[in-house]
Amino acid sequence: MRRQSKKPNICPRCGYEVEKPEKTWHIMSPIPDSRGRVTITIMGVYICPKCGYKWRTTISKIKAGEDIEFEGRESEKTEEKPREGKIIEIDLSELDEV
C-alpha cells in the first residue's frame, strides 16, 4: 500500500487521481476552540475506477466563527472599526401632549 497522499482524491492503492467523490457529508465539532470557532470537517468516499479500491477521507476542514480559516490557512485580518450605534433623541415634553 502506498503512503497517503496530501491530495484526498489520489488512490492510496494505485495512485490514480479520481475525478470526484461518490458521496460527501460534513461533521461539525460540538465544542468550539479557544477562539470561539467551530470546526466543520467535510468528508468523502472515493472509489477508484482503475483498481476498484474504496476509501474514506477528509476533503477539507473549515473553522468558522468570528473569522474563517480553511485547512490551517487563516483569512486576512481586517482592521476592526468600532461600530457606532444610531442616536435616537426623545423629547419627554412631547410625550405629555399625546
mmCIF file as gemmi writes it, N, C-alpha and C atoms, coordinates in Angstrom:
data_model
loop_
_atom_site.group_PDB
_atom_site.id
_atom_site.type_symbol
_atom_site.label_atom_id
_atom_site.label_alt_id
_atom_site.label_comp_id
_atom_site.label_asym_id
_atom_site.label_entity_id
_atom_site.label_seq_id
_atom_site.pdbx_PDB_ins_code
_atom_site.Cartn_x
_atom_site.Cartn_y
_atom_site.Cartn_z
_atom_site.occupancy
_atom_site.B_iso_or_equiv
_atom_site.pdbx_formal_charge
_atom_site.auth_seq_id
_atom_site.auth_asym_id
_atom_site.pdbx_PDB_model_num
ATOM 1 N N . MET Axp A 1 ? 0.852 -1.18 0 1 0 ? 1 A 1
ATOM 2 C CA . MET Axp A 1 ? 0 0 0 1 0 ? 1 A 1
ATOM 3 C C . MET Axp A 1 ? 0.894 1.238 0 1 0 ? 1 A 1
ATOM 4 N N . ARG Axp A 2 ? 0.53 2.216 -0.804 1 0 ? 2 A 1
ATOM 5 C CA . ARG Axp A 2 ? 1.305 3.441 -0.902 1 0 ? 2 A 1
ATOM 6 C C . ARG Axp A 2 ? 1.086 4.329 0.308 1 0 ? 2 A 1
ATOM 7 N N . ARG Axp A 3 ? 2.025 5.233 0.478 1 0 ? 3 A 1
ATOM 8 C CA . ARG Axp A 3 ? 1.909 6.236 1.535 1 0 ? 3 A 1
ATOM 9 C C . ARG Axp A 3 ? 0.78 7.195 1.182 1 0 ? 3 A 1
ATOM 10 N N . GLN Axp A 4 ? 0.033 7.653 2.181 1 0 ? 4 A 1
ATOM 11 C CA . GLN Axp A 4 ? -1.115 8.513 1.924 1 0 ? 4 A 1
ATOM 12 C C . GLN Axp A 4 ? -0.672 9.842 1.329 1 0 ? 4 A 1
ATOM 13 N N . SER Axp A 5 ? -1.341 10.227 0.257 1 0 ? 5 A 1
ATOM 14 C CA . SER Axp A 5 ? -1.037 11.465 -0.45 1 0 ? 5 A 1
ATOM 15 C C . SER Axp A 5 ? -1.664 12.654 0.266 1 0 ? 5 A 1
ATOM 16 N N . LYS Axp A 6 ? -1.13 13.857 0.007 1 0 ? 6 A 1
ATOM 17 C CA . LYS Axp A 6 ? -1.726 15.062 0.579 1 0 ? 6 A 1
ATOM 18 C C . LYS Axp A 6 ? -3.045 15.378 -0.108 1 0 ? 6 A 1
ATOM 19 N N . LYS Axp A 7 ? -3.213 14.944 -1.349 1 0 ? 7 A 1
ATOM 20 C CA . LYS Axp A 7 ? -4.472 15.149 -2.057 1 0 ? 7 A 1
ATOM 21 C C . LYS Axp A 7 ? -5.423 14.016 -1.68 1 0 ? 7 A 1
ATOM 22 N N . PRO Axp A 8 ? -6.657 14.336 -1.291 1 0 ? 8 A 1
ATOM 23 C CA . PRO Axp A 8 ? -7.577 13.274 -0.871 1 0 ? 8 A 1
ATOM 24 C C . PRO Axp A 8 ? -8.098 12.429 -2.03 1 0 ? 8 A 1
ATOM 25 N N . ASN Axp A 9 ? -7.988 12.925 -3.276 1 0 ? 9 A 1
ATOM 26 C CA . ASN Axp A 9 ? -8.559 12.2 -4.408 1 0 ? 9 A 1
ATOM 27 C C . ASN Axp A 9 ? -7.561 11.281 -5.112 1 0 ? 9 A 1
ATOM 28 N N . ILE Axp A 10 ? -6.384 11.049 -4.544 1 0 ? 10 A 1
ATOM 29 C CA . ILE Axp A 10 ? -5.398 10.126 -5.099 1 0 ? 10 A 1
ATOM 30 C C . ILE Axp A 10 ? -5.597 8.761 -4.444 1 0 ? 10 A 1
ATOM 31 N N . CYS Axp A 11 ? -5.767 7.732 -5.274 1 0 ? 11 A 1
ATOM 32 C CA . CYS Axp A 11 ? -5.991 6.376 -4.758 1 0 ? 11 A 1
ATOM 33 C C . CYS Axp A 11 ? -4.773 5.919 -3.956 1 0 ? 11 A 1
ATOM 34 N N . PRO Axp A 12 ? -4.973 5.493 -2.69 1 0 ? 12 A 1
ATOM 35 C CA . PRO Axp A 12 ? -3.843 5.042 -1.878 1 0 ? 12 A 1
ATOM 36 C C . PRO Axp A 12 ? -3.253 3.717 -2.356 1 0 ? 12 A 1
ATOM 37 N N . ARG Axp A 13 ? -3.993 2.96 -3.16 1 0 ? 13 A 1
ATOM 38 C CA . ARG Axp A 13 ? -3.505 1.671 -3.632 1 0 ? 13 A 1
ATOM 39 C C . ARG Axp A 13 ? -2.712 1.792 -4.932 1 0 ? 13 A 1
ATOM 40 N N . CYS Axp A 14 ? -3.268 2.494 -5.944 1 0 ? 14 A 1
ATOM 41 C CA . CYS Axp A 14 ? -2.599 2.528 -7.255 1 0 ? 14 A 1
ATOM 42 C C . CYS Axp A 14 ? -2.111 3.916 -7.668 1 0 ? 14 A 1
ATOM 43 N N . GLY Axp A 15 ? -2.521 4.974 -6.959 1 0 ? 15 A 1
ATOM 44 C CA . GLY Axp A 15 ? -2.055 6.32 -7.274 1 0 ? 15 A 1
ATOM 45 C C . GLY Axp A 15 ? -2.854 7.041 -8.342 1 0 ? 15 A 1
ATOM 46 N N . TYR Axp A 16 ? -3.963 6.447 -8.786 1 0 ? 16 A 1
ATOM 47 C CA . TYR Axp A 16 ? -4.797 7.079 -9.815 1 0 ? 16 A 1
ATOM 48 C C . TYR Axp A 16 ? -5.539 8.279 -9.207 1 0 ? 16 A 1
ATOM 49 N N . GLU Axp A 17 ? -5.658 9.364 -9.977 1 0 ? 17 A 1
ATOM 50 C CA . GLU Axp A 17 ? -6.362 10.557 -9.495 1 0 ? 17 A 1
ATOM 51 C C . GLU Axp A 17 ? -7.843 10.447 -9.861 1 0 ? 17 A 1
ATOM 52 N N . VAL Axp A 18 ? -8.692 10.325 -8.835 1 0 ? 18 A 1
ATOM 53 C CA . VAL Axp A 18 ? -10.138 10.177 -9.024 1 0 ? 18 A 1
ATOM 54 C C . VAL Axp A 18 ? -10.749 11.564 -9.196 1 0 ? 18 A 1
ATOM 55 N N . GLU Axp A 19 ? -11.673 11.684 -10.157 1 0 ? 19 A 1
ATOM 56 C CA . GLU Axp A 19 ? -12.276 12.974 -10.519 1 0 ? 19 A 1
ATOM 57 C C . GLU Axp A 19 ? -13.028 13.626 -9.354 1 0 ? 19 A 1
ATOM 58 N N . LYS Axp A 20 ? -14.008 12.903 -8.787 1 0 ? 20 A 1
ATOM 59 C CA . LYS Axp A 20 ? -14.814 13.475 -7.702 1 0 ? 20 A 1
ATOM 60 C C . LYS Axp A 20 ? -15.289 12.362 -6.772 1 0 ? 20 A 1
ATOM 61 N N . PRO Axp A 21 ? -15.653 12.71 -5.527 1 0 ? 21 A 1
ATOM 62 C CA . PRO Axp A 21 ? -16.097 11.685 -4.58 1 0 ? 21 A 1
ATOM 63 C C . PRO Axp A 21 ? -17.49 11.16 -4.932 1 0 ? 21 A 1
ATOM 64 N N . GLU Axp A 22 ? -17.74 9.919 -4.531 1 0 ? 22 A 1
ATOM 65 C CA . GLU Axp A 22 ? -19.056 9.309 -4.742 1 0 ? 22 A 1
ATOM 66 C C . GLU Axp A 22 ? -20.09 9.912 -3.791 1 0 ? 22 A 1
ATOM 67 N N . LYS Axp A 23 ? -19.649 10.228 -2.58 1 0 ? 23 A 1
ATOM 68 C CA . LYS Axp A 23 ? -20.554 10.751 -1.557 1 0 ? 23 A 1
ATOM 69 C C . LYS Axp A 23 ? -19.766 11.713 -0.671 1 0 ? 23 A 1
ATOM 70 N N . THR Axp A 24 ? -20.426 12.796 -0.226 1 0 ? 24 A 1
ATOM 71 C CA . THR Axp A 24 ? -19.805 13.725 0.725 1 0 ? 24 A 1
ATOM 72 C C . THR Axp A 24 ? -20.777 14.011 1.862 1 0 ? 24 A 1
ATOM 73 N N . TRP Axp A 25 ? -20.232 14.355 3.016 1 0 ? 25 A 1
ATOM 74 C CA . TRP Axp A 25 ? -21.03 14.771 4.161 1 0 ? 25 A 1
ATOM 75 C C . TRP Axp A 25 ? -20.148 15.639 5.045 1 0 ? 25 A 1
ATOM 76 N N . HIS Axp A 26 ? -20.766 16.329 5.981 1 0 ? 26 A 1
ATOM 77 C CA . HIS Axp A 26 ? -19.988 17.187 6.875 1 0 ? 26 A 1
ATOM 78 C C . HIS Axp A 26 ? -20.211 16.781 8.326 1 0 ? 26 A 1
ATOM 79 N N . ILE Axp A 27 ? -19.185 17.032 9.127 1 0 ? 27 A 1
ATOM 80 C CA . ILE Axp A 27 ? -19.215 16.761 10.559 1 0 ? 27 A 1
ATOM 81 C C . ILE Axp A 27 ? -18.873 18.067 11.259 1 0 ? 27 A 1
ATOM 82 N N . MET Axp A 28 ? -19.701 18.466 12.218 1 0 ? 28 A 1
ATOM 83 C CA . MET Axp A 28 ? -19.458 19.708 12.945 1 0 ? 28 A 1
ATOM 84 C C . MET Axp A 28 ? -18.998 19.37 14.362 1 0 ? 28 A 1
ATOM 85 N N . SER Axp A 29 ? -17.911 19.986 14.793 1 0 ? 29 A 1
ATOM 86 C CA . SER Axp A 29 ? -17.401 19.72 16.144 1 0 ? 29 A 1
ATOM 87 C C . SER Axp A 29 ? -18.366 20.3 17.178 1 0 ? 29 A 1
ATOM 88 N N . PRO Axp A 30 ? -18.624 19.568 18.252 1 0 ? 30 A 1
ATOM 89 C CA . PRO Axp A 30 ? -19.582 20.054 19.25 1 0 ? 30 A 1
ATOM 90 C C . PRO Axp A 30 ? -19.023 21.143 20.161 1 0 ? 30 A 1
ATOM 91 N N . ILE Axp A 31 ? -17.693 21.242 20.248 1 0 ? 31 A 1
ATOM 92 C CA . ILE Axp A 31 ? -17.074 22.208 21.158 1 0 ? 31 A 1
ATOM 93 C C . ILE Axp A 31 ? -16.199 23.168 20.356 1 0 ? 31 A 1
ATOM 94 N N . PRO Axp A 32 ? -16.386 24.474 20.515 1 0 ? 32 A 1
ATOM 95 C CA . PRO Axp A 32 ? -15.537 25.431 19.796 1 0 ? 32 A 1
ATOM 96 C C . PRO Axp A 32 ? -14.111 25.451 20.355 1 0 ? 32 A 1
ATOM 97 N N . ASP Axp A 33 ? -13.175 25.961 19.541 1 0 ? 33 A 1
ATOM 98 C CA . ASP Axp A 33 ? -11.795 26.079 20.005 1 0 ? 33 A 1
ATOM 99 C C . ASP Axp A 33 ? -11.644 27.292 20.923 1 0 ? 33 A 1
ATOM 100 N N . SER Axp A 34 ? -10.412 27.6 21.314 1 0 ? 34 A 1
ATOM 101 C CA . SER Axp A 34 ? -10.169 28.686 22.274 1 0 ? 34 A 1
ATOM 102 C C . SER Axp A 34 ? -10.558 30.061 21.734 1 0 ? 34 A 1
ATOM 103 N N . ARG Axp A 35 ? -10.649 30.198 20.397 1 0 ? 35 A 1
ATOM 104 C CA . ARG Axp A 35 ? -11.038 31.472 19.791 1 0 ? 35 A 1
ATOM 105 C C . ARG Axp A 35 ? -12.528 31.522 19.459 1 0 ? 35 A 1
ATOM 106 N N . GLY Axp A 36 ? -13.276 30.509 19.878 1 0 ? 36 A 1
ATOM 107 C CA . GLY Axp A 36 ? -14.723 30.504 19.675 1 0 ? 36 A 1
ATOM 108 C C . GLY Axp A 36 ? -15.161 30.016 18.31 1 0 ? 36 A 1
ATOM 109 N N . ARG Axp A 37 ? -14.254 29.405 17.549 1 0 ? 37 A 1
ATOM 110 C CA . ARG Axp A 37 ? -14.595 28.927 16.212 1 0 ? 37 A 1
ATOM 111 C C . ARG Axp A 37 ? -14.997 27.456 16.264 1 0 ? 37 A 1
ATOM 112 N N . VAL Axp A 38 ? -15.921 27.063 15.413 1 0 ? 38 A 1
ATOM 113 C CA . VAL Axp A 38 ? -16.381 25.685 15.315 1 0 ? 38 A 1
ATOM 114 C C . VAL Axp A 38 ? -15.744 25.072 14.071 1 0 ? 38 A 1
ATOM 115 N N . THR Axp A 39 ? -15.227 23.847 14.189 1 0 ? 39 A 1
ATOM 116 C CA . THR Axp A 39 ? -14.602 23.17 13.059 1 0 ? 39 A 1
ATOM 117 C C . THR Axp A 39 ? -15.645 22.358 12.311 1 0 ? 39 A 1
ATOM 118 N N . ILE Axp A 40 ? -15.746 22.593 10.996 1 0 ? 40 A 1
ATOM 119 C CA . ILE Axp A 40 ? -16.625 21.825 10.114 1 0 ? 40 A 1
ATOM 120 C C . ILE Axp A 40 ? -15.715 21.003 9.21 1 0 ? 40 A 1
ATOM 121 N N . THR Axp A 41 ? -15.809 19.669 9.308 1 0 ? 41 A 1
ATOM 122 C CA . THR Axp A 41 ? -14.984 18.771 8.51 1 0 ? 41 A 1
ATOM 123 C C . THR Axp A 41 ? -15.836 18.197 7.39 1 0 ? 41 A 1
ATOM 124 N N . ILE Axp A 42 ? -15.365 18.316 6.152 1 0 ? 42 A 1
ATOM 125 C CA . ILE Axp A 42 ? -16.072 17.759 5.003 1 0 ? 42 A 1
ATOM 126 C C . ILE Axp A 42 ? -15.393 16.444 4.64 1 0 ? 42 A 1
ATOM 127 N N . MET Axp A 43 ? -16.157 15.357 4.725 1 0 ? 43 A 1
ATOM 128 C CA . MET Axp A 43 ? -15.655 14.011 4.459 1 0 ? 43 A 1
ATOM 129 C C . MET Axp A 43 ? -16.158 13.535 3.107 1 0 ? 43 A 1
ATOM 130 N N . GLY Axp A 44 ? -15.495 12.54 2.543 1 0 ? 44 A 1
ATOM 131 C CA . GLY Axp A 44 ? -15.926 11.996 1.264 1 0 ? 44 A 1
ATOM 132 C C . GLY Axp A 44 ? -15.529 10.54 1.106 1 0 ? 44 A 1
ATOM 133 N N . VAL Axp A 45 ? -16.273 9.837 0.249 1 0 ? 45 A 1
ATOM 134 C CA . VAL Axp A 45 ? -15.96 8.459 -0.123 1 0 ? 45 A 1
ATOM 135 C C . VAL Axp A 45 ? -15.569 8.474 -1.59 1 0 ? 45 A 1
ATOM 136 N N . TYR Axp A 46 ? -14.401 7.911 -1.886 1 0 ? 46 A 1
ATOM 137 C CA . TYR Axp A 46 ? -13.916 7.802 -3.256 1 0 ? 46 A 1
ATOM 138 C C . TYR Axp A 46 ? -13.873 6.334 -3.654 1 0 ? 46 A 1
ATOM 139 N N . ILE Axp A 47 ? -14.133 6.059 -4.933 1 0 ? 47 A 1
ATOM 140 C CA . ILE Axp A 47 ? -13.976 4.72 -5.494 1 0 ? 47 A 1
ATOM 141 C C . ILE Axp A 47 ? -13.086 4.867 -6.719 1 0 ? 47 A 1
ATOM 142 N N . CYS Axp A 48 ? -11.97 4.146 -6.72 1 0 ? 48 A 1
ATOM 143 C CA . CYS Axp A 48 ? -11.015 4.232 -7.823 1 0 ? 48 A 1
ATOM 144 C C . CYS Axp A 48 ? -11.56 3.466 -9.032 1 0 ? 48 A 1
ATOM 145 N N . PRO Axp A 49 ? -11.712 4.129 -10.197 1 0 ? 49 A 1
ATOM 146 C CA . PRO Axp A 49 ? -12.203 3.425 -11.381 1 0 ? 49 A 1
ATOM 147 C C . PRO Axp A 49 ? -11.161 2.477 -11.979 1 0 ? 49 A 1
ATOM 148 N N . LYS Axp A 50 ? -9.903 2.651 -11.614 1 0 ? 50 A 1
ATOM 149 C CA . LYS Axp A 50 ? -8.831 1.822 -12.169 1 0 ? 50 A 1
ATOM 150 C C . LYS Axp A 50 ? -8.699 0.484 -11.438 1 0 ? 50 A 1
ATOM 151 N N . CYS Axp A 51 ? -8.648 0.531 -10.081 1 0 ? 51 A 1
ATOM 152 C CA . CYS Axp A 51 ? -8.436 -0.71 -9.325 1 0 ? 51 A 1
ATOM 153 C C . CYS Axp A 51 ? -9.635 -1.113 -8.465 1 0 ? 51 A 1
ATOM 154 N N . GLY Axp A 52 ? -10.654 -0.229 -8.336 1 0 ? 52 A 1
ATOM 155 C CA . GLY Axp A 52 ? -11.851 -0.551 -7.576 1 0 ? 52 A 1
ATOM 156 C C . GLY Axp A 52 ? -11.74 -0.321 -6.077 1 0 ? 52 A 1
ATOM 157 N N . TYR Axp A 53 ? -10.615 0.2 -5.617 1 0 ? 53 A 1
ATOM 158 C CA . TYR Axp A 53 ? -10.42 0.447 -4.186 1 0 ? 53 A 1
ATOM 159 C C . TYR Axp A 53 ? -11.342 1.569 -3.718 1 0 ? 53 A 1
ATOM 160 N N . LYS Axp A 54 ? -11.918 1.4 -2.521 1 0 ? 54 A 1
ATOM 161 C CA . LYS Axp A 54 ? -12.854 2.373 -1.955 1 0 ? 54 A 1
ATOM 162 C C . LYS Axp A 54 ? -12.261 2.881 -0.646 1 0 ? 54 A 1
ATOM 163 N N . TRP Axp A 55 ? -12.24 4.226 -0.467 1 0 ? 55 A 1
ATOM 164 C CA . TRP Axp A 55 ? -11.693 4.791 0.758 1 0 ? 55 A 1
ATOM 165 C C . TRP Axp A 55 ? -12.433 6.039 1.177 1 0 ? 55 A 1
ATOM 166 N N . ARG Axp A 56 ? -12.412 6.272 2.506 1 0 ? 56 A 1
ATOM 167 C CA . ARG Axp A 56 ? -12.98 7.494 3.091 1 0 ? 56 A 1
ATOM 168 C C . ARG Axp A 56 ? -11.826 8.411 3.446 1 0 ? 56 A 1
ATOM 169 N N . THR Axp A 57 ? -12.05 9.704 3.275 1 0 ? 57 A 1
ATOM 170 C CA . THR Axp A 57 ? -11 10.661 3.587 1 0 ? 57 A 1
ATOM 171 C C . THR Axp A 57 ? -11.586 12.025 3.922 1 0 ? 57 A 1
ATOM 172 N N . THR Axp A 58 ? -10.777 12.853 4.552 1 0 ? 58 A 1
ATOM 173 C CA . THR Axp A 58 ? -11.154 14.238 4.825 1 0 ? 58 A 1
ATOM 174 C C . THR Axp A 58 ? -10.891 15.046 3.563 1 0 ? 58 A 1
ATOM 175 N N . ILE Axp A 59 ? -11.915 15.717 3.056 1 0 ? 59 A 1
ATOM 176 C CA . ILE Axp A 59 ? -11.756 16.554 1.866 1 0 ? 59 A 1
ATOM 177 C C . ILE Axp A 59 ? -11.251 17.929 2.268 1 0 ? 59 A 1
ATOM 178 N N . SER Axp A 60 ? -11.866 18.534 3.278 1 0 ? 60 A 1
ATOM 179 C CA . SER Axp A 60 ? -11.39 19.828 3.77 1 0 ? 60 A 1
ATOM 180 C C . SER Axp A 60 ? -11.92 20.078 5.171 1 0 ? 60 A 1
ATOM 181 N N . LYS Axp A 61 ? -11.306 21.06 5.831 1 0 ? 61 A 1
ATOM 182 C CA . LYS Axp A 61 ? -11.741 21.488 7.162 1 0 ? 61 A 1
ATOM 183 C C . LYS Axp A 61 ? -11.902 22.993 7.135 1 0 ? 61 A 1
ATOM 184 N N . ILE Axp A 62 ? -12.972 23.459 7.754 1 0 ? 62 A 1
ATOM 185 C CA . ILE Axp A 62 ? -13.256 24.889 7.83 1 0 ? 62 A 1
ATOM 186 C C . ILE Axp A 62 ? -13.478 25.23 9.297 1 0 ? 62 A 1
ATOM 187 N N . LYS Axp A 63 ? -12.804 26.271 9.762 1 0 ? 63 A 1
ATOM 188 C CA . LYS Axp A 63 ? -13.05 26.771 11.117 1 0 ? 63 A 1
ATOM 189 C C . LYS Axp A 63 ? -13.846 28.048 10.966 1 0 ? 63 A 1
ATOM 190 N N . ALA Axp A 64 ? -15.102 28.023 11.427 1 0 ? 64 A 1
ATOM 191 C CA . ALA Axp A 64 ? -15.999 29.167 11.255 1 0 ? 64 A 1
ATOM 192 C C . ALA Axp A 64 ? -16.312 29.788 12.603 1 0 ? 64 A 1
ATOM 193 N N . GLY Axp A 65 ? -16.38 31.092 12.608 1 0 ? 65 A 1
ATOM 194 C CA . GLY Axp A 65 ? -16.682 31.849 13.815 1 0 ? 65 A 1
ATOM 195 C C . GLY Axp A 65 ? -16.548 33.312 13.486 1 0 ? 65 A 1
ATOM 196 N N . GLU Axp A 66 ? -15.852 34.048 14.346 1 0 ? 66 A 1
ATOM 197 C CA . GLU Axp A 66 ? -15.635 35.471 14.095 1 0 ? 66 A 1
ATOM 198 C C . GLU Axp A 66 ? -14.805 35.671 12.83 1 0 ? 66 A 1
ATOM 199 N N . ASP Axp A 67 ? -13.771 34.847 12.644 1 0 ? 67 A 1
ATOM 200 C CA . ASP Axp A 67 ? -13.027 34.846 11.397 1 0 ? 67 A 1
ATOM 201 C C . ASP Axp A 67 ? -13.061 33.421 10.863 1 0 ? 67 A 1
ATOM 202 N N . ILE Axp A 68 ? -12.734 33.225 9.599 1 0 ? 68 A 1
ATOM 203 C CA . ILE Axp A 68 ? -12.838 31.913 8.969 1 0 ? 68 A 1
ATOM 204 C C . ILE Axp A 68 ? -11.45 31.438 8.574 1 0 ? 68 A 1
ATOM 205 N N . GLU Axp A 69 ? -11.192 30.133 8.784 1 0 ? 69 A 1
ATOM 206 C CA . GLU Axp A 69 ? -9.909 29.537 8.441 1 0 ? 69 A 1
ATOM 207 C C . GLU Axp A 69 ? -10.182 28.263 7.648 1 0 ? 69 A 1
ATOM 208 N N . PHE Axp A 70 ? -9.512 28.094 6.502 1 0 ? 70 A 1
ATOM 209 C CA . PHE Axp A 70 ? -9.652 26.905 5.677 1 0 ? 70 A 1
ATOM 210 C C . PHE Axp A 70 ? -8.386 26.072 5.795 1 0 ? 70 A 1
ATOM 211 N N . GLU Axp A 71 ? -8.489 24.872 6.359 1 0 ? 71 A 1
ATOM 212 C CA . GLU Axp A 71 ? -7.386 23.927 6.496 1 0 ? 71 A 1
ATOM 213 C C . GLU Axp A 71 ? -6.079 24.576 6.917 1 0 ? 71 A 1
ATOM 214 N N . GLY Axp A 72 ? -6.099 25.33 7.994 1 0 ? 72 A 1
ATOM 215 C CA . GLY Axp A 72 ? -4.886 25.908 8.542 1 0 ? 72 A 1
ATOM 216 C C . GLY Axp A 72 ? -4.489 27.245 7.953 1 0 ? 72 A 1
ATOM 217 N N . ARG Axp A 73 ? -5.139 27.684 6.884 1 0 ? 73 A 1
ATOM 218 C CA . ARG Axp A 73 ? -4.827 28.987 6.285 1 0 ? 73 A 1
ATOM 219 C C . ARG Axp A 73 ? -5.798 29.998 6.853 1 0 ? 73 A 1
ATOM 220 N N . GLU Axp A 74 ? -5.292 30.958 7.589 1 0 ? 74 A 1
ATOM 221 C CA . GLU Axp A 74 ? -6.163 31.968 8.19 1 0 ? 74 A 1
ATOM 222 C C . GLU Axp A 74 ? -6.548 33.011 7.165 1 0 ? 74 A 1
ATOM 223 N N . SER Axp A 75 ? -7.747 33.548 7.325 1 0 ? 75 A 1
ATOM 224 C CA . SER Axp A 75 ? -8.184 34.632 6.452 1 0 ? 75 A 1
ATOM 225 C C . SER Axp A 75 ? -7.4 35.889 6.793 1 0 ? 75 A 1
ATOM 226 N N . GLU Axp A 76 ? -7.352 36.805 5.844 1 0 ? 76 A 1
ATOM 227 C CA . GLU Axp A 76 ? -6.619 38.041 6.074 1 0 ? 76 A 1
ATOM 228 C C . GLU Axp A 76 ? -7.299 38.838 7.183 1 0 ? 76 A 1
ATOM 229 N N . LYS Axp A 77 ? -6.482 39.38 8.046 1 0 ? 77 A 1
ATOM 230 C CA . LYS Axp A 77 ? -7.015 40.181 9.144 1 0 ? 77 A 1
ATOM 231 C C . LYS Axp A 77 ? -7.393 41.557 8.617 1 0 ? 77 A 1
ATOM 232 N N . THR Axp A 78 ? -8.579 41.981 8.951 1 0 ? 78 A 1
ATOM 233 C CA . THR Axp A 78 ? -9.011 43.324 8.586 1 0 ? 78 A 1
ATOM 234 C C . THR Axp A 78 ? -9.071 44.152 9.85 1 0 ? 78 A 1
ATOM 235 N N . GLU Axp A 79 ? -8.752 45.412 9.696 1 0 ? 79 A 1
ATOM 236 C CA . GLU Axp A 79 ? -8.771 46.287 10.857 1 0 ? 79 A 1
ATOM 237 C C . GLU Axp A 79 ? -10.217 46.489 11.282 1 0 ? 79 A 1
ATOM 238 N N . GLU Axp A 80 ? -10.493 46.122 12.512 1 0 ? 80 A 1
ATOM 239 C CA . GLU Axp A 80 ? -11.866 46.208 13.003 1 0 ? 80 A 1
ATOM 240 C C . GLU Axp A 80 ? -12.183 47.638 13.41 1 0 ? 80 A 1
ATOM 241 N N . LYS Axp A 81 ? -13.241 48.17 12.81 1 0 ? 81 A 1
ATOM 242 C CA . LYS Axp A 81 ? -13.667 49.528 13.123 1 0 ? 81 A 1
ATOM 243 C C . LYS Axp A 81 ? -14.733 49.464 14.209 1 0 ? 81 A 1
ATOM 244 N N . PRO Axp A 82 ? -14.669 50.372 15.163 1 0 ? 82 A 1
ATOM 245 C CA . PRO Axp A 82 ? -15.708 50.366 16.196 1 0 ? 82 A 1
ATOM 246 C C . PRO Axp A 82 ? -17.067 50.686 15.578 1 0 ? 82 A 1
ATOM 247 N N . ARG Axp A 83 ? -18.054 49.919 15.981 1 0 ? 83 A 1
ATOM 248 C CA . ARG Axp A 83 ? -19.4 50.126 15.45 1 0 ? 83 A 1
ATOM 249 C C . ARG Axp A 83 ? -20.107 51.177 16.284 1 0 ? 83 A 1
ATOM 250 N N . GLU Axp A 84 ? -20.555 52.21 15.616 1 0 ? 84 A 1
ATOM 251 C CA . GLU Axp A 84 ? -21.272 53.27 16.315 1 0 ? 84 A 1
ATOM 252 C C . GLU Axp A 84 ? -22.766 53.013 16.192 1 0 ? 84 A 1
ATOM 253 N N . GLY Axp A 85 ? -23.447 53.157 17.303 1 0 ? 85 A 1
ATOM 254 C CA . GLY Axp A 85 ? -24.886 52.952 17.301 1 0 ? 85 A 1
ATOM 255 C C . GLY Axp A 85 ? -25.628 54.17 16.776 1 0 ? 85 A 1
ATOM 256 N N . LYS Axp A 86 ? -26.885 53.963 16.432 1 0 ? 86 A 1
ATOM 257 C CA . LYS Axp A 86 ? -27.73 55.048 15.948 1 0 ? 86 A 1
ATOM 258 C C . LYS Axp A 86 ? -28.232 55.853 17.153 1 0 ? 86 A 1
ATOM 259 N N . ILE Axp A 87 ? -28.148 57.166 17.06 1 0 ? 87 A 1
ATOM 260 C CA . ILE Axp A 87 ? -28.58 58.032 18.162 1 0 ? 87 A 1
ATOM 261 C C . ILE Axp A 87 ? -30.054 58.366 17.982 1 0 ? 87 A 1
ATOM 262 N N . ILE Axp A 88 ? -30.842 58.079 19.007 1 0 ? 88 A 1
ATOM 263 C CA . ILE Axp A 88 ? -32.273 58.38 18.994 1 0 ? 88 A 1
ATOM 264 C C . ILE Axp A 88 ? -32.54 59.374 20.113 1 0 ? 88 A 1
ATOM 265 N N . GLU Axp A 89 ? -33.072 60.527 19.749 1 0 ? 89 A 1
ATOM 266 C CA . GLU Axp A 89 ? -33.372 61.555 20.748 1 0 ? 89 A 1
ATOM 267 C C . GLU Axp A 89 ? -34.875 61.617 20.968 1 0 ? 89 A 1
ATOM 268 N N . ILE Axp A 90 ? -35.274 61.64 22.228 1 0 ? 90 A 1
ATOM 269 C CA . ILE Axp A 90 ? -36.691 61.729 22.585 1 0 ? 90 A 1
ATOM 270 C C . ILE Axp A 90 ? -36.872 62.943 23.485 1 0 ? 90 A 1
ATOM 271 N N . ASP Axp A 91 ? -37.814 63.793 23.1 1 0 ? 91 A 1
ATOM 272 C CA . ASP Axp A 91 ? -38.149 64.954 23.924 1 0 ? 91 A 1
ATOM 273 C C . ASP Axp A 91 ? -39.313 64.534 24.817 1 0 ? 91 A 1
ATOM 274 N N . LEU Axp A 92 ? -39.075 64.428 26.108 1 0 ? 92 A 1
ATOM 275 C CA . LEU Axp A 92 ? -40.091 63.94 27.039 1 0 ? 92 A 1
ATOM 276 C C . LEU Axp A 92 ? -41.305 64.864 27.118 1 0 ? 92 A 1
ATOM 277 N N . SER Axp A 93 ? -41.132 66.137 26.804 1 0 ? 93 A 1
ATOM 278 C CA . SER Axp A 93 ? -42.277 67.055 26.84 1 0 ? 93 A 1
ATOM 279 C C . SER Axp A 93 ? -43.276 66.725 25.728 1 0 ? 93 A 1
ATOM 280 N N . GLU Axp A 94 ? -42.824 66.118 24.637 1 0 ? 94 A 1
ATOM 281 C CA . GLU Axp A 94 ? -43.73 65.727 23.552 1 0 ? 94 A 1
ATOM 282 C C . GLU Axp A 94 ? -44.603 64.549 23.955 1 0 ? 94 A 1
ATOM 283 N N . LEU Axp A 95 ? -44.166 63.729 24.888 1 0 ? 95 A 1
ATOM 284 C CA . LEU Axp A 95 ? -44.943 62.573 25.32 1 0 ? 95 A 1
ATOM 285 C C . LEU Axp A 95 ? -46.185 62.994 26.104 1 0 ? 95 A 1
ATOM 286 N N . ASP Axp A 96 ? -46.117 64.09 26.833 1 0 ? 96 A 1
ATOM 287 C CA . ASP Axp A 96 ? -47.26 64.562 27.616 1 0 ? 96 A 1
ATOM 288 C C . ASP Axp A 96 ? -48.383 65.076 26.725 1 0 ? 96 A 1
ATOM 289 N N . GLU Axp A 97 ? -48.057 65.547 25.529 1 0 ? 97 A 1
ATOM 290 C CA . GLU Axp A 97 ? -49.055 66.12 24.627 1 0 ? 97 A 1
ATOM 291 C C . GLU Axp A 97 ? -49.952 65.062 24.004 1 0 ? 97 A 1
ATOM 292 N N . VAL Axp A 98 ? -49.54 63.861 23.931 1 0 ? 98 A 1
ATOM 293 C CA . VAL Axp A 98 ? -50.305 62.814 23.257 1 0 ? 98 A 1
ATOM 294 C C . VAL Axp A 98 ? -51.384 62.268 24.085 1 0 ? 98 A 1
